[in-house]
Amino acid sequence: MYGLLYCIRVLLKDKIANQPASASFMENSTEELIQLCLDAASVVSPVVCNTSPEGYLPVDDDKGASVSLECLVFKNSADDVSDVDEGSYSVTVTPQMVLVCCWVTMKEVSLLLGQLTQMSKGQSSQLLDSPQMTKIGRFFMDLLMQARHRGAFELSYNGFEQLCNQLWRNSDKVLNSLPRQWLQVLLSEISSDSENSQLCATRRSAGIPFAFQAILNGEPPLQSERQHFKAVMEKLLTLAKGDGVTGPTFTPQVHALNVLCALYRDSKLGEDVFPFIADGVKVAILGFDSQKWSVRNSCMMLLNALVTRIFGVKRSKDEHSKKNQMSGREFFSRFPSLHGFLLDHLKIVTKQMNNLQPSQFAILLILSRLYSSTFDGVDSNQSSADFIPYIRECCKSNVWKTRTIAARALASLTPTNKLVSMVTELINSLPTSPSLITISQNTIHGILLQVCYPVLTQISYQTK
């Protein structure tokens, strides 16, 4: 089935490429082609929209569907399955075969519909009329909200983005308003904690982030300074904080975090998301203290996306190499509100060292990617040195990983001219004999790490 759709798509593409002004030949068959795509999608949607598409076989629900399923999968193997002798023709349809057939078919449907919307671009009279554009948009919205298989909604995103680019710039007021209406539908759906919701609470919210990306990427940059993008980001940040979330599942908060993660990762939105990075970091760190594992998991992925957005992709295998870091002065000049937030939160978690503090590691992870600068704190009162006393307290943590990341952060943030005195002080604080040990073994290990990492850091700088 998907082979035929692919052939139609390639033929249309070649026809328009060779005769760009001859889209009129499609006018009589456009509606039929759109309906063909929707019919094909309706056949495969029970598989790609199933809660577990990887192991789903439609014959499990319908015992009479086995013959038609074999005809669908093995269409190229025999002209007519009924003409083959039952004794000589035996096939076994596996869930993997069905899944591949279904999601590739959905891919071709999406790409073909997206291509049809692009064919109307630049024509004196549009190839697709308003009801047809609306029908295609409704199909993409339903698919992205219901699909569970990643291949299906990832490739549907391409076709939906093409449609949204067309609609945002359309002179027809009805068509131009569709992206705004879809944004409201998406925000309303993720805000709902109803048990009857069609959205996928697992699989990183499945196609929901892709739907937001497709619509927001198409918004013209000069359209009131992208007011719809800003409004969506503010609403998502509010939901991600858990404000107004009263349900037992915290599903709206998880959806908002997953959508934010996708938007921060999107390279096309790099400049647009910059004003919201500081708020995103606050949401991620506060979410680490949630009692719900799904919220903490989504916050972890959000923090990873934000770290990549702030510091860029790795330029060296060593994560703590100076090539992958940023000076504290530059960081806090870009995001001034984070200085007070990180410092206050670090003070709080330092006082509760006896209990596991997930947000403590997140803060130390960010601080470990900063390094001291000669002009740190010269032109502002936001100095990286303010964190050092509390980082040293974190080196006494009962958690080994926390002590390690705290020691790395301390090595990066301590000014070079103070390293010798700090290392000397730390060595002198170590007990000189077993009988004089008055501190815990965790504290001794933390002191040794504080001595080790600054020395190793300076050696690596001098050898390069």
Buried (B, 14 or more C-beta within 10 A) or exposed (E): BBEEBBEBBEEBBEBBEEEEEEBEEBEEEBBEBBEBBBEBBEBBBBBBBBEEBEEBBBBEEEEEBBEBBBBBBBBEEBEEBEEBEEEEBEBEBEBEBBBBBBBBBBBBBBBBBBBBBBBBEEBEEBBBBEEBBBBBBEBBBBBBBBBBBBBBBBBBBBBBBBBBBBBBBBEEEEBEEBBBEBBEEBBEBBBBBEEEBEBBBEBBBBBBBBBBBBBBBBBEEEEEEBEBBBEBBEBBBBBBBBEEBEEEBBBBBBBBBBBBBBBBBBEEBEEBBBEBBBBBBBBBBBBBBBEBEBBBBBBBBBBBBBBEBBBEEEEEEEBBBBEBBBBBBBBBEEBEEBBEBBBEBBEEBBEEBEEEBBBBBBBBBBBBBBBBBEEBBEEEEBBBBBBBEBBBBBBBBEBEEBBBBBBBBBBBBBBEEEBEEBBEEBEEEBEEEEEEEEBEEBBBBBBBBBBBBBEEBBEEEEEE
